[in-house]
Each structure stands twice: as structure tokens, then as C-alpha cells.
Amino acid sequence: MGMGACQPPTTIQNVTRRHWTVSAARANHCKIKQMHSRIRGDERPSMSTIDPTARIEDGAVIGEGTSIGPYCIIGRHVVIGANCKLIAHVHITALTTIGDGTTIYPFVSLGTPPQSLSYRGELTRLEIGQGCTIRESVTMNAGTVAGGGITRVGDRGYFMNCSHVGHDCQVGNDVIFATSATLGGHCEIGDFVFIGGLSAVHQFTRIGPQVMVGGVCGVRGDVIPFGLVNGQYASLEGLNVIGMKRRKFTRERLATVRSFYQKLFHGPGIFAERLSAVQPLASADPAIAQILAFIDDGKHRALCLPADPRDKQ
């Protein structure tokens, strides 16, 4: 194959595979079209475009309708879904998969090696779901062999500038990470979680679904589903009532879960006694059952609890 040429595209499960044979910039002048057997009505072949200054290694898979802007660098094992937009200066490497309809802003780095002293150069994975928005300078690391070899991010996440997802994290759907929100390795983040700006989550910490983490928090303990945490060293301040209302909790359900919360975290006796006493309430509401199951599944980190009132004196 001649210098600067590209092979015809081949369609594999709704993505287009491009085989770039040289690193010369003019190789990327080729405009790649998704191949269709026929066109009906107003349908037109979807087209993936690559800026001439971008670098895409042999073996990378680019979905139909995806655009790759100036100075992007895409590794050979990367798979990018359909209708994605890499605006400019995006770096993607390792076994990274990006779902359809994701928009990635400049200076984002995805799939780079885990920041772990155990890493020995293994080829590991990063999976990002569909419809995500990844703003400027976000970083997401691939997994480690010891941690299972994969970092996962769900669908429709919104990651503001400079946020970070560490190696082996498991992040749910519909999350929002504000500016510089940071996850250490091996964290588990549920669906509909909001992490405030400049907040950091300690490695191996779990944050349950629909949690609200305030800004400038250091989260060192597991946060129950539907929890609201705040403070320099995050403490549990109550339930994320606003988030629960957005998820269509009725007044009756809110009252039931609030009563359970008060008994568990502010009732008489020590926490272990209160936890045992509220177990029968699991049948009162699915959210209560979810909170109790979350507490029971704890492994690595202590539970994030309300602050001791004496500490505020």
C-alpha cells in the first residue's frame, strides 16, 4: 500500500474499521463512509470524519457518524462507538471502549496506565458507556490486573473539567462529577450520584445510588444510598431529599425512609444495636432494603456516619 493511503473501510457490528498504514498526516485526509447496501427516501450514508492532524493507529475501530478533531491520538486497541465527537487534543489508549453518542472535549486522557505501584505494563481495559459528556482535562485510567483489569463508567455520565476516575473504579449511570471531583482506585459509585467540585473519594470507598456529595469533601467512608454528605472530612448530614423527589419518591415514601433514617442514625443506644433493631423495616420500602443491603455488603471502608455533635462545640 502506498504512502499516505488508507484501505477501504469495513463495517463490523455498526462500526467502521480503519487501517492506517503510516503516521503521515496526509493519511488522515481520507474521509471514511459507512457502507450501506441501499438508501431509502431521504437517508444518506453516515460519514465519519478525521482531521488531517489526528493520529489513529492500525486496528482502531471508529463508529459511523463519529468525528475526530485536530491532534487527537487514538491507540490501536480503542473502539469508539457511533456518533461520537472528539473535539480536539483527545488521547485514548489501552483497551478502551467508548459508547455511542459520547462527546469528549480537549485535553482529555482516557485509558492511560493505572496510577498504581503494582502495574507492570499489562494491557488492561476502560469501558465508557453511551451518551457521556467528558469535559476538558478529564482523566480516566485503565484497570489493574489485581483489581480485575477493568475500569467501568456507565451511560449518560457528565464529567466536568479536571475530574478523575481512578483504576478499577465501577461508576454507574447518570452520574455528575463536578470540577476536579476525584476517585481513588477501586471505588464503586452508584447511579445518579453527584460529586461536588474539588471533592475526593478514598480508594475502595463505595457510594450508593442517588447520593449527593458536597463540594470540597474528603470522603473516607462508604456512603449509604440516598445519603447527603458534606464537610471537609465528609459526614452524613441526612437524606438527599431533592434527588429522591426527582426520582419520583412520594411524600409517603419519603416519610417512611426518613423515619427509618432517624431510628438508625439518631436513635438511642450504639449503632450496632440500632442496626439490628431496624432490620424488620426492610419490608416497609425498597429504599430501606437497599440501604440495609448496602451496609451489610461493606468490606473495605467504615460507614460514613453523622458527625458527633461534640465535635462542633
C-alpha positions in Angstrom: 0.0 0.0 0.0 1.3 3.4 -1.0 2.5 6.1 1.4 -0.4 8.1 2.8 -3.2 5.7 1.6 -5.9 4.0 3.6 -7.7 0.8 3.0 -11.4 0.8 2.2 -13.5 0.8 5.3 -15.1 -2.4 6.5 -18.3 -2.5 8.6 -18.3 -4.6 11.7 -21.3 -4.5 14.0 -22.2 -0.9 13.2 -18.7 0.4 13.5 -16.2 1.2 10.8 -12.7 -0.2 11.0 -9.9 1.9 9.5 -6.5 0.6 8.8 -4.0 3.4 8.8 -0.7 2.2 7.5 1.5 5.2 8.0 1.8 8.0 10.5 2.0 10.7 7.9 -0.6 13.4 8.5 -1.9 13.2 4.9 -3.1 9.6 5.6 -5.8 11.1 7.7 -7.2 13.2 4.8 -9.2 10.2 3.7 -12.9 10.7 4.5 -14.5 7.4 5.7 -18.0 6.5 4.8 -20.2 3.9 6.4 -21.2 1.4 3.7 -24.9 0.8 3.1 -26.5 -1.8 0.8 -29.2 0.7 -0.2 -30.5 4.1 0.5 -34.2 4.7 1.1 -36.1 8.0 0.9 -34.0 10.9 2.4 -31.5 8.5 4.0 -27.8 9.4 3.4 -24.7 7.4 4.2 -23.4 8.3 7.6 -19.9 9.7 7.5 -17.0 9.6 9.9 -14.5 12.4 9.6 -10.9 12.5 10.8 -9.0 15.7 10.9 -5.7 15.5 9.0 -3.7 16.2 12.1 -5.1 13.3 14.1 -3.3 10.0 14.6 -5.2 6.8 14.5 -3.2 3.6 14.9 -3.9 0.4 12.9 -6.7 -1.7 14.4 -8.6 1.2 16.0 -12.4 1.0 15.4 -14.4 4.1 14.8 -18.2 4.1 14.6 -20.2 5.6 11.8 -21.0 9.3 12.2 -18.1 9.9 14.6 -15.9 12.9 14.1 -12.3 13.1 15.4 -10.9 16.6 15.6 -7.4 18.1 15.4 -4.5 16.5 17.1 -6.4 13.5 18.6 -4.4 10.4 19.3 -6.2 7.0 19.2 -4.5 3.8 20.1 -4.7 0.5 18.2 -6.9 -1.3 20.7 -9.5 1.5 21.0 -13.2 1.1 20.0 -15.2 4.3 19.6 -19.0 3.9 19.0 -21.2 5.7 16.6 -22.0 9.4 16.5 -19.3 10.4 19.0 -17.5 13.7 18.9 -13.8 14.1 19.8 -13.4 17.9 19.6 -9.6 18.2 19.7 -6.4 17.1 21.5 -8.0 13.9 22.9 -5.8 11.0 23.9 -7.3 7.5 24.1 -5.2 4.4 24.6 -5.3 0.8 26.1 -8.3 -1.5 25.6 -10.7 1.5 25.8 -14.3 1.2 24.5 -16.5 4.3 24.2 -20.2 4.1 23.8 -22.3 5.8 21.1 -23.1 9.5 21.3 -20.3 10.4 23.7 -18.7 13.9 23.4 -15.1 14.4 24.5 -13.5 17.8 24.9 -9.9 18.9 24.5 -7.1 17.5 26.7 -9.0 14.5 27.9 -6.9 11.4 28.5 -8.6 8.0 28.6 -7.2 4.5 29.2 -3.8 5.7 30.4 -1.9 3.3 32.7 -3.3 2.9 36.3 -1.5 5.0 38.9 -0.6 2.0 40.9 2.8 0.7 42.0 1.6 -2.8 41.2 1.3 -2.0 37.5 3.7 -3.8 35.3 2.7 -2.7 31.8 -0.2 -5.1 31.3 -2.8 -4.2 28.7 -6.0 -3.6 30.7 -9.4 -2.1 30.0 -11.5 1.1 30.3 -15.2 0.9 29.3 -17.3 4.1 29.0 -21.0 3.9 28.3 -23.3 5.7 25.9 -24.2 9.4 25.8 -21.5 10.6 28.2 -20.1 14.2 28.2 -16.4 14.3 29.2 -15.2 17.9 29.6 -11.7 19.4 29.4 -8.7 17.7 31.0 -10.7 14.7 32.5 -8.6 11.6 33.1 -9.8 8.0 33.4 -7.3 5.2 34.0 -7.5 1.6 32.8 -7.7 -1.2 35.4 -5.1 -3.2 37.1 -4.7 -7.0 36.9 -5.0 -7.2 40.7 -8.2 -5.2 40.6 -9.9 -7.2 37.8 -8.3 -5.5 34.9 -11.2 -3.1 34.0 -12.4 0.4 34.9 -16.1 0.9 34.0 -18.1 4.0 33.6 -21.9 3.9 32.8 -24.2 5.7 30.5 -25.0 9.4 30.3 -22.3 10.5 32.8 -21.4 14.2 32.9 -17.8 14.7 33.9 -16.8 18.3 34.4 -13.3 19.6 33.7 -10.3 18.0 35.5 -12.4 15.3 37.2 -10.7 11.9 37.5 -11.7 8.2 37.6 -9.0 6.0 39.1 -8.1 2.5 38.1 -10.6 -0.4 38.7 -13.5 2.0 39.6 -17.0 1.0 38.8 -19.1 4.1 38.1 -22.9 3.8 37.5 -25.3 5.6 35.1 -26.4 9.2 35.1 -23.6 10.5 37.4 -22.4 14.0 37.6 -18.8 14.8 38.6 -18.2 18.5 39.2 -14.9 20.2 38.5 -11.9 18.3 39.9 -14.0 15.6 41.6 -11.6 12.7 42.1 -12.0 8.9 42.6 -9.1 6.9 44.1 -8.7 3.3 42.8 -11.3 0.6 43.2 -14.2 2.9 44.2 -17.8 1.9 43.5 -20.2 4.7 42.5 -24.0 4.1 42.1 -26.4 5.5 39.7 -27.5 9.2 39.9 -24.6 10.2 42.2 -23.5 13.8 42.3 -20.0 14.5 43.5 -19.2 18.2 44.2 -16.3 20.2 43.0 -12.9 19.6 44.5 -14.1 16.5 46.4 -12.0 13.4 46.6 -13.1 9.8 47.3 -10.7 7.5 49.1 -9.7 4.3 47.3 -12.0 1.3 47.9 -14.9 3.6 49.0 -18.4 2.8 48.0 -21.0 5.5 47.3 -24.6 4.2 46.9 -27.1 5.3 44.3 -28.6 8.8 44.4 -26.0 10.2 46.8 -25.2 13.9 46.9 -21.6 14.7 47.9 -21.0 18.4 48.7 -18.1 20.4 47.4 -14.5 20.2 48.9 -15.2 17.0 50.7 -12.8 14.2 51.6 -14.9 11.0 51.5 -13.3 8.3 53.6 -16.2 6.0 54.4 -19.0 4.2 52.5 -22.0 6.4 51.9 -25.4 4.8 52.1 -27.8 5.0 49.1 -29.8 8.3 49.1 -27.3 9.9 51.5 -26.3 13.5 51.7 -22.7 14.1 52.9 -20.8 17.3 53.4 -17.8 18.7 55.3 -14.0 18.8 55.0 -14.0 15.2 56.2 -17.3 14.1 54.8 -20.0 13.2 57.4 -23.6 12.1 56.8 -26.0 15.0 57.1 -29.2 13.4 56.1 -31.0 12.1 53.0 -30.7 13.5 49.5 -34.4 14.6 49.6 -34.1 16.7 46.5 -32.7 13.8 44.5 -35.3 11.4 45.8 -38.1 13.8 44.7 -36.5 13.9 41.3 -36.7 10.1 41.2 -40.4 10.4 41.9 -40.5 9.4 45.6 -43.9 10.2 47.0 -44.4 12.1 50.3 -45.4 8.8 51.9 -42.3 7.1 50.8 -40.1 10.0 51.9 -41.7 10.0 55.4 -41.1 6.2 55.7 -37.5 6.4 54.7 -36.9 9.5 56.9 -38.3 7.7 59.9 -36.0 4.8 59.3 -33.0 7.1 58.9 -33.7 8.8 62.2 -34.1 5.4 64.0 -30.9 4.1 62.5 -28.6 7.1 62.9 -30.1 9.1 65.7 -31.9 6.6 67.9 -30.9 5.5 71.4 -28.1 3.0 72.0 -25.0 2.2 70.0 -25.1 1.9 66.2 -24.8 -1.9 66.1 -27.9 -2.2 68.3 -29.9 0.3 66.2 -28.9 -1.5 63.0 -30.2 -4.8 64.4 -33.4 -3.2 65.6 -34.3 -1.7 62.2 -33.8 -4.9 60.1 -37.6 -5.7 60.1 -38.2 -2.3 58.4 -36.6 -3.7 55.2 -40.1 -4.7 54.0 -41.5 -1.2 54.5 -39.9 0.3 51.4 -37.4 -0.8 48.7 -35.1 2.1 49.5 -34.8 0.9 53.1 -34.0 -2.6 51.9 -31.4 -1.1 49.6 -29.7 0.8 52.4 -29.6 -2.2 54.7 -28.2 -4.4 52.0 -25.5 -1.8 51.2 -24.5 -1.7 54.9 -24.3 -5.4 55.0 -22.1 -5.6 51.9 -19.4 -3.4 53.4 -15.9 -4.8 53.1 -13.0 -2.3 52.9 -14.1 1.0 54.4 -16.1 2.0 57.5 -19.5 3.5 57.1 -19.8 7.3 56.7 -21.8 8.4 59.8 -23.2 11.7 61.1 -20.8 13.9 62.8 -20.5 13.7 66.6 -22.3 16.8 67.9 -19.5 17.2 70.4 -17.1 17.9 67.5 -19.0 21.0 66.7 -18.6 22.5 70.1 
